[in-house]
Amino acid sequence: MERVDVAIVGGGPAGTSAAERAASHGAETVLFEQGVPREDRDALGPDSTDAAGILDYWIDIMDFDYREIPDDVIHRELEATEFIGPSSALELTTTGIDASYPKFGYTFHRTRMDDWLHERATDAGAEIRIGTSVTDLETNLRASSPKGPTHTLTLSSGDQLEAQYVVLADGPQRRVTIDALDQFTPPGRSISNHLSPPEANHIAYQEYREFPPELFEEFDDRLKFWWGYIPGETAYPWVFPNDGTVARVGLTMPIGMRLEDVDNPSSYVLLEPDDETLPSGSEYITRLLEREYGDEYDVETDIPIAEDRGKSKGTETYPISSTRPIDSPVGANIAVAGGAMGATSAFHEGGYHVAVRTGKIAGRLAATDSLEHYNELWKRAIGDEILRNVAFADIVEDYEPDDWDRAFDVVTDMQADGADDVLLSKRYSAGLDAMKILAGYKKRKYRYRNGNYVQFVEDQYLY
């Protein structure tokens, strides 16, 4: 049987970052990626789907010098983001967090970024096997290895491989992660209770659209989000500018939500009185574009889908983790990274940055026989980001359209009052509503302090 030091399941940003770190620290490393076809990639590769935007401080979370990221990865440098409610709007020109990158952020070519991470891993000495997936993982807790438990991976080819350490980075779908971790969970405490994709994820849909040049100029240096336009917790459409005059127009929403689950459906801009079910993602996008630009443009003719992009003729559907993270069973020599562990978030449209960083930490520790420190170190690296995300997600959990308008008005007042970091500021002079938002934010952050945002902790595993 083939044997390696570190086996990695999944070739997205977490997996390839883990492979690069493990190989660069001298470990014999192999990564398995089942591979999917894309219109913008000649060969099989990872499922390179998300809105593909990076904020300034996210680059520091990834532990990259922004100058090392290839120029052809970057689409647009950003100056701002716009949040649009049914009746109010808000522009932010700063994240309010110190960062080395000099702009607000950038949009990027997700496929090229993933391929660059693959090149880094290969250059470091990792072996990447695209087109080979892992179908089963069994752990031998009583292995004779001086380094503790070992693992047998069964591959789609039928072959098997033994590894000393495993990094699970199979994304929000968690095809291998859930069964692999359930080897160590108490009866009735399956990891699927916490990370089952239909319950723990949102679904996202996006289209690559070619805009008229004069229209594209309206958002060529900014992200746009529409809040309170569609129902569902952290459900919203967006526009992200890409190369040329192409933009990604998409949305995220809870999986399995039904129209009968919606309170006050008439209050949502993109729902119509004769709807018998919630619209599909493509219908939502058509309605958004018609509402925003239909007075001056024929949407399907003037803003067509760019069919040479994405997974399928200019469109793509993909899951986004929308839950809180779990610890890894490091006592079994397993680390879980990125979307597979629930570290990414639908609140900020995925989480490429936390996937990269957790992958880097897992790969380095696995290669240096120090994986027992993983749960401590990933919290130190991304804990503040997770804390912000879960606190904000809690605050807006039950927001309806009027709540978004009210919140945007409050933040606008706070900006006028001189609070640059409007979401984290301690300035209360913008009024009672501002005090309520800030107090609610502080209360939720206090609830989740000291890693209490973790929903399945390390000592709950049984070895």
URSUL-V866730 format. One record per helix or strand. SS is the DSSP state (~ for helix, > for strand). FROM is the first residue (numbers start at 0). TO is the last residue. If there is no record, write none. Layout:
ss->SS from->FROM to->TO
ss->SS from->FROM to->TO
//
This chain:
ss->> from->1 to->8
ss->~ from->12 to->23
ss->> from->28 to->32
ss->> from->35 to->37
ss->> from->40 to->44
ss->> from->52 to->54
ss->~ from->55 to->60
ss->~ from->65 to->67
ss->~ from->70 to->72
ss->> from->73 to->77
ss->> from->79 to->83
ss->> from->88 to->91
ss->> from->104 to->107
ss->~ from->109 to->123
ss->> from->126 to->129
ss->> from->133 to->139
ss->> from->149 to->154
ss->> from->159 to->167
ss->~ from->176 to->183
ss->~ from->191 to->194
ss->~ from->196 to->199
ss->> from->200 to->209
ss->~ from->212 to->218
ss->> from->221 to->226
ss->> from->235 to->240
ss->> from->245 to->253
ss->~ from->258 to->260
ss->~ from->264 to->266
ss->~ from->280 to->292
ss->~ from->298 to->301
ss->> from->304 to->304
ss->> from->311 to->311
ss->> from->314 to->320
ss->~ from->329 to->331
ss->> from->333 to->335
ss->~ from->337 to->340
ss->> from->344 to->344
ss->~ from->345 to->347
ss->> from->349 to->349
ss->~ from->351 to->366
ss->~ from->370 to->394
ss->~ from->400 to->415
ss->~ from->431 to->446
ss->~ from->448 to->450
ss->~ from->457 to->459
//
